[in-house]
Amino acid sequence: MNNWLSFAVLAAAISTFGALAGVLIKDYFFARSFERWKQQETLEQLYQRFRDPLTLASRELADRIGEIVSDYPTVFLTNNVWNSRPAHQLENNLDDPYYRRYKLVSTLYRLSAVLGWVELYRQEITFLHSKSNAHAQALERAVGHFRSDFADGHINEESDWYQWRDTLIFREELRAIGESMIESRATVRTVMGYGRYIECLEASSPNPVQRWAPVVLNFFVELETNGKDFRRVRMQRAYLHLFALLSALNPSLLNEHMQGLRNTINEANKHVRQYEPPS
């Protein structure tokens, strides 16, 4: 009888333990697994939502920076062009004052637009664990290298670095520039278009675009030709990292011209070779 009772107690204990273990597995491990799956799905949806606009903005900026690097120094990145106010275009060439100012202002817009999409994406994934998604990780790595091209002050390792001209856009300023580009349309937050950007630049009342445009302008204007303007190196690096960003987003957009310029930059400058991320 006692043996039977002992067996019954043991069986009840095993049954109770099994039930508790089942509840634990169901309520804890399955719940955690489901949360991880939901995070993965959310991250992937966000990546897909932002991929196309960020790809387009990055490609347009890469084209412009590639032009600046290839034709360095350009004739339109000057304070005189910025301060000019030509009413309309007269000639279809880069000698035209209106065309020059368009090229300068659109350069500021293209960098600001990329920063806008990056900031908007960053705000959306703030409370998500992006390391759990391969797409999000690749995008963050490429963006991180791109941001360092403008913000990191110790890239120049020449012994006479203090004699070089250099200008930074600090990391928080990069975010502020991005924030200034974000606007709401109905229930959707997006990055303003070029037309809206011009309206903000020319508005009579102060606004965030006006506040941060001079910071972007300061990085680009009055490029020096004495071989010691480190902004040239920064733009070369930025081109390579935009190339890497596009590789992560949509490699089909990388044509032979872009690949050729990438190879030329790699071969020409030790600073760029040293800091290019691995492919």
Solvent accessible surface area in square Angstrom, and as a share of the most:
residue,aa,sasa,rsa
1,M,172,0.77
2,N,116,0.60
3,N,128,0.65
4,W,159,0.56
5,L,82,0.41
6,S,72,0.46
7,F,138,0.58
8,A,37,0.29
9,V,104,0.60
10,L,103,0.51
11,A,45,0.35
12,A,57,0.44
13,A,55,0.43
14,I,108,0.55
15,S,73,0.47
16,T,78,0.45
17,F,146,0.61
18,G,40,0.38
19,A,63,0.49
20,L,115,0.57
21,A,31,0.24
22,G,36,0.35
23,V,84,0.48
24,L,100,0.50
25,I,80,0.41
26,K,137,0.58
27,D,90,0.47
28,Y,97,0.37
29,F,108,0.45
30,F,127,0.53
31,A,44,0.34
32,R,121,0.44
33,S,53,0.34
34,F,108,0.45
35,E,88,0.39
36,R,140,0.51
37,W,145,0.51
38,K,84,0.35
39,Q,42,0.19
40,Q,68,0.30
41,E,71,0.32
42,T,54,0.31
43,L,0,0.00
44,E,49,0.22
45,Q,117,0.52
46,L,13,0.07
47,Y,6,0.02
48,Q,75,0.33
49,R,138,0.50
50,F,6,0.02
51,R,81,0.30
52,D,93,0.48
53,P,37,0.23
54,L,1,0.01
55,T,7,0.04
56,L,111,0.55
57,A,9,0.07
58,S,0,0.00
59,R,54,0.20
60,E,66,0.29
61,L,0,0.00
62,A,1,0.00
63,D,66,0.34
64,R,10,0.03
65,I,0,0.00
66,G,6,0.06
67,E,51,0.23
68,I,0,0.00
69,V,15,0.09
70,S,67,0.43
71,D,87,0.45
72,Y,29,0.11
73,P,54,0.34
74,T,15,0.09
75,V,67,0.38
76,F,0,0.00
77,L,3,0.02
78,T,34,0.20
79,N,62,0.32
80,N,122,0.63
81,V,15,0.09
82,W,44,0.15
83,N,105,0.54
84,S,36,0.23
85,R,159,0.58
86,P,38,0.24
87,A,89,0.69
88,H,115,0.51
89,Q,83,0.37
90,L,138,0.69
91,E,92,0.41
92,N,141,0.72
93,N,62,0.32
94,L,58,0.29
95,D,98,0.51
96,D,1,0.00
97,P,74,0.47
98,Y,93,0.35
99,Y,65,0.25
100,R,64,0.23
101,R,34,0.12
102,Y,83,0.32
103,K,16,0.07
104,L,0,0.00
105,V,3,0.01
106,S,4,0.02
107,T,0,0.00
108,L,0,0.00
109,Y,31,0.12
110,R,45,0.17
111,L,0,0.00
112,S,3,0.02
113,A,6,0.05
114,V,0,0.00
115,L,3,0.02
116,G,0,0.00
117,W,40,0.14
118,V,13,0.08
119,E,3,0.02
120,L,2,0.01
121,Y,11,0.04
122,R,100,0.37
123,Q,59,0.26
124,E,61,0.27
125,I,16,0.08
126,T,83,0.48
127,F,185,0.77
128,L,40,0.20
129,H,131,0.59
130,S,15,0.10
131,K,167,0.71
132,S,51,0.33
133,N,9,0.05
134,A,81,0.63
135,H,79,0.35
136,A,0,0.00
137,Q,66,0.29
138,A,30,0.23
139,L,4,0.02
140,E,75,0.33
141,R,147,0.54
142,A,8,0.06
143,V,15,0.09
144,G,33,0.31
145,H,64,0.28
146,F,1,0.00
147,R,26,0.09
148,S,13,0.09
149,D,0,0.00
150,F,1,0.00
151,A,11,0.08
152,D,47,0.25
153,G,40,0.39
154,H,170,0.76
155,I,4,0.02
156,N,19,0.10
157,E,107,0.48
158,E,46,0.20
159,S,107,0.69
160,D,33,0.17
161,W,149,0.52
162,Y,143,0.54
163,Q,112,0.50
164,W,44,0.16
165,R,78,0.28
166,D,56,0.29
167,T,16,0.09
168,L,46,0.23
169,I,0,0.00
170,F,114,0.47
171,R,92,0.34
172,E,133,0.59
173,E,40,0.18
174,L,1,0.01
175,R,73,0.27
176,A,17,0.13
177,I,2,0.01
178,G,0,0.00
179,E,84,0.38
180,S,12,0.08
181,M,1,0.00
182,I,30,0.15
183,E,38,0.17
184,S,81,0.53
185,R,127,0.46
186,A,107,0.83
187,T,136,0.79
188,V,91,0.52
189,R,101,0.37
190,T,18,0.10
191,V,10,0.06
192,M,10,0.05
193,G,28,0.27
194,Y,74,0.28
195,G,46,0.44
196,R,115,0.42
197,Y,3,0.01
198,I,41,0.21
199,E,102,0.46
200,C,10,0.06
201,L,29,0.14
202,E,119,0.53
203,A,39,0.31
204,S,125,0.81
205,S,68,0.44
206,P,124,0.78
207,N,32,0.17
208,P,80,0.50
209,V,5,0.03
210,Q,52,0.23
211,R,136,0.50
212,W,45,0.16
213,A,4,0.03
214,P,70,0.44
215,V,28,0.16
216,V,1,0.00
217,L,16,0.08
218,N,78,0.40
219,F,0,0.00
220,F,0,0.00
221,V,7,0.04
222,E,70,0.32
223,L,19,0.10
224,E,61,0.28
225,T,97,0.57
226,N,106,0.54
227,G,54,0.52
228,K,69,0.29
229,D,5,0.03
230,F,0,0.00
231,R,0,0.00
232,R,95,0.35
233,V,8,0.04
234,R,1,0.00
235,M,1,0.00
236,Q,17,0.07
237,R,5,0.02
238,A,0,0.00
239,Y,4,0.01
240,L,2,0.01
241,H,1,0.00
242,L,0,0.00
243,F,19,0.08
244,A,30,0.23
245,L,0,0.00
246,L,0,0.00
247,S,45,0.29
248,A,36,0.28
249,L,8,0.04
250,N,53,0.27
251,P,85,0.53
252,S,96,0.62
253,L,59,0.29
254,L,20,0.10
255,N,62,0.32
256,E,153,0.68
257,H,132,0.59
258,M,2,0.01
259,Q,80,0.36
260,G,35,0.34
261,L,21,0.10
262,R,57,0.21
263,N,72,0.37
264,T,79,0.46
265,I,3,0.02
266,N,26,0.13
267,E,136,0.61
268,A,76,0.59
269,N,26,0.13
270,K,113,0.48
271,H,9,0.04
272,V,1,0.00
273,R,129,0.47
274,Q,111,0.49
275,Y,66,0.25
276,E,42,0.19
277,P,22,0.14
278,P,128,0.80
279,S,149,0.96
